[in-house]
């Protein structure tokens, strides 16, 4: 869940910062630089995804078995 929140922040942060700075300066005229903000968001997203890729704590060569439902009980996930 935390990973999803961090990814959303990486995507939305440039737009939010631009909006807040625009409100603080009280400049209502002008256009939003959508292309520049989108490129900055893409850069942050790539950085976050690379960070998640290289800080993965799962053991190499192991297989992840997701949680499953057996006889009405949830069997927790395993790494074998």
C-alpha positions as CSV (number, residue, x, y, z in Angstrom):
1,X,0.0,0.0,0.0
2,X,2.8,2.3,0.8
3,X,4.4,1.7,-2.6
4,X,1.2,2.8,-4.3
5,X,1.0,6.0,-2.2
6,X,4.7,6.8,-3.1
7,X,4.0,6.2,-6.8
8,X,0.9,8.5,-6.7
9,X,2.9,11.2,-4.9
10,X,5.7,10.9,-7.6
11,X,3.1,11.4,-10.3
12,X,1.0,14.2,-8.7
13,X,3.7,16.2,-6.8
14,X,4.8,18.4,-9.7
15,X,1.2,19.4,-10.5
16,X,0.4,20.0,-6.8
17,X,3.6,22.1,-6.3
18,X,2.9,24.1,-9.4
19,X,-0.8,24.7,-8.3
20,X,0.2,25.8,-4.8
21,X,3.0,28.1,-6.0
22,X,0.6,29.6,-8.5
23,X,-1.9,30.3,-5.7
24,X,0.7,31.7,-3.4
25,X,1.9,34.2,-6.0
26,X,-1.8,34.8,-7.0
27,X,-1.1,34.6,-10.7
28,X,-4.3,33.4,-12.3
29,X,-3.4,34.2,-15.9
30,X,-1.2,32.0,-17.9
31,X,-1.4,28.5,-19.1
32,X,-0.4,25.3,-17.2
33,X,2.9,23.9,-18.7
34,X,1.3,20.4,-19.0
35,X,4.1,19.0,-21.1
36,X,6.9,20.1,-18.7
37,X,4.9,18.9,-15.6
38,X,4.2,15.6,-17.2
39,X,7.9,15.0,-18.1
40,X,8.9,15.9,-14.5
41,X,6.2,13.4,-13.2
42,X,7.5,10.8,-15.6
43,X,11.1,11.3,-14.4
44,X,9.9,11.0,-10.7
45,X,7.9,7.9,-11.5
46,X,10.9,6.2,-13.2
47,X,13.1,7.2,-10.2
48,X,10.6,5.7,-7.8
49,X,10.2,2.5,-9.8
50,X,14.0,2.1,-10.0
51,X,14.3,2.6,-6.3
52,X,11.7,-0.1,-5.7
53,X,13.4,-2.4,-8.1
54,X,16.8,-2.2,-6.4
55,X,15.6,-2.2,-2.8
56,X,13.6,-5.3,-3.1
57,X,14.2,-7.5,-0.1
58,X,12.8,-10.8,-1.6
59,X,15.4,-13.5,-1.8
60,X,16.8,-14.3,-5.2
61,X,15.8,-17.5,-6.9
62,X,12.7,-18.0,-4.6
63,X,9.1,-18.3,-5.8
64,X,6.3,-16.2,-4.2
65,X,3.1,-18.1,-3.5
66,X,0.2,-15.6,-3.0
67,X,-2.4,-16.0,-0.3
68,X,-5.2,-18.4,-1.1
69,X,-8.5,-19.5,0.4
70,X,-8.8,-23.1,1.5
71,X,-11.8,-24.4,3.4
72,X,-13.0,-20.9,4.3
73,X,-9.6,-19.9,5.8
74,X,-7.0,-17.6,4.3
75,X,-3.6,-19.2,3.9
76,X,-0.9,-16.6,4.2
77,X,1.6,-16.0,1.4
78,X,4.9,-17.8,1.3
79,X,8.3,-17.5,-0.3
80,X,9.7,-20.9,-1.2
